[in-house]
Amino acid sequence: MKQVKLVPYVYPPLGYRLQGQDQAWLVENPHCRNLCASLASIEFQRYFLQLLIDFVQVADIGGYAWDYNYFFDTNHTAYSQWRGWQWVRTQLLLALPHLIMDHRYGSQYDGPWSWVTLNGYTSPLLADENPETYPILYPSLHTDKIATNFMLPGNRELRLEHFGSMENIPGFIGHQSERFSADGRLPWQDHDIRDFDLMGFPYSLLANVASAGLNLIHNMIAARDLQEYYLLPERTLQFWTYWIQWTDKHIEEIRNSIPFLTEHNWSLMKLNGIDGFLFLFNPNYVQEHRMIRLDGQLNIKSPTQRGYWLLSEIYPEQKYLQLIEYNQTLDFLLDGQSATVFELSFISTVSKPILVGVSGTAFIANKNILMINGVYGEAGTQTIHPIFVIMPEEQVIESVILNGNEKRFQQVKEFIILIDVLSFPGQYLPRSAQIMNNSIIVSDLLLQQFIERQQEYPIVWTDDELNEVAWLGPHRLLLFICIVNPDDRWNVTAQINNVTVIVHKGYNTRDTHNRDRFMGFYLDLTNIVQKPNIEYTLSLEMPTLDPGLFQGLFLENIERILVEA
């Protein structure tokens, strides 16, 4: 690997010893096993600085990760200890300016002057990073989404309440595997090494691009298990690479990133205020209509020149959606547990036909025939935006051919507008599809999606992995019983077509089944729902819940099912 270096974890206040000199800085305190070093001591500051410089030169490391950096010396003020720590970091960077610093102990509370000498970022998650320690804010079967939904409020806080620059706001991509084994010990050997959340990862990566795009901290790389490493799907690697490279190309927009309304909306605009991106996240399983006004709260300005201001979706699909105006309120339909990225772009000059309203490409054939090819949409839906083509110049069009079929149209100057809506055949099953009336019906295209994913990611999973870990085995059709604050002591039973099926319990930890880390109950339908277009009837027995706690029943591990118009 190129330009990859190790970064050691360092606890500054530990009881560092130096014969004949350490009495100048050691103080009694139980937090460091009886003796702590005082960062208020000038002697310790000089000693510790030289120790850090020497270690870099000997070990050729890339930086330092600071943790447990509390001020334990009760004989001196917290300020004197903070000031001493500032001096150490400042002198270290003056001596070795290439070092990257990772801060893991709530450094956001040290005040804005601490940020000047970070040369990295403040504390990820603003809390401890182990899944045993942070709460589940939104029900989910994906550990990456749980970690991300905990990260986003913290990054919003850093941006809006601490006025942090994007250079100092930390990411938290993926998740960190739990620290403790089932018996409460810290294992020294690898355990639960296969832990990559394939279906939750895109949500996590995109949330990091939006809220911490200049510090893409990876906590999980599928590299500890050989199968997981070598069989990682090529399109996952391409997606991963694309968005990391995207941050290099869009630094201006990332520096202007701002959350609006909630921590689940992020606006990344250029300084001109007309070109940029909207990253929208729905942490709930229920689809949501999110109303957003294009105004100054999003760092958006009204264009002053003539041209076409367009909104497009760039993830998960790529397509122009509609023309937009300043102060316009848009209705975004967001799938459950989803990330969706939109682009605002102003085009002053059109050099070739631009297709708006659906995916695909448009071009002119035989001088006056408009050809539109490659038009796909979600199965079971119709187009909701007008479909039109912006021509480079006013040109008389005699016919429009879309996916090989002639379509009715009208021409208004340079706009070629289709008269009829487009329908996309099949059953509508969006990401995190909700089951209504306890009736489960799936399409052949969905079943084929799971078959193809297993072929694309052919890991041989163990029974324990499939029975105990909801986010592994992404080839499975799962049904999530979505409940806010579920209790693993509840007795929940299920039948499908009057046959009892296992109700699994999902936890955000692999070994330690702590009630506070309980995700919820779910069914594995992979070997049950095997035929398309046939109704499977589900019956559930569970405790009576307070209104609003039961969110619904949702199919898991679905990607958009696209079909040709």
Secondary structure, DSSP 8 states (H G I E B T S, - for coil): --S-----EE-TTB----TTTGGGTEEEEGGGTEEEE-TT-HHHHHHHHHHHHHHHHHH--SEEEE-------TTS-HHHHHHHHHHHHHHHHHH-TT-EEEE-S-GGGG-HHHHHT-SEE--GGGS--STTTS--SS--S-HHHHHHHHHHHHHHHHHHTS---GGG----BS----SS-TTS---SS--S-----TTTHHHHHHHHHHHHTT---BS--TTSSHHHHHTS-HHHHHHHHHHHHHHHH-HHHHHT-EE-SSTTEEEEE-TTSSSEEEEEEE-SSS-EEEEEE-SGGGT-----SSSEEEEEEEESS-EEEEE--TT-EEEEEE-TTEEEEEEEEEES--SS-EEESSSSEEEEETTTEEEEE--EEETTEE--S--EEE-SS-----EEEETTEEE-EEEETTEEEESS--EE-S----TT-EE-TTEE---HHHHHHHHHHHHHS-----HHHHHH-TTS-TTS-EEEEEESS--TTS--EEEETTEEE--EEEESSSS---GGGEEEEEEE-TTT--STT--EEEEEE-----TTSEEEEEEES----EEE-
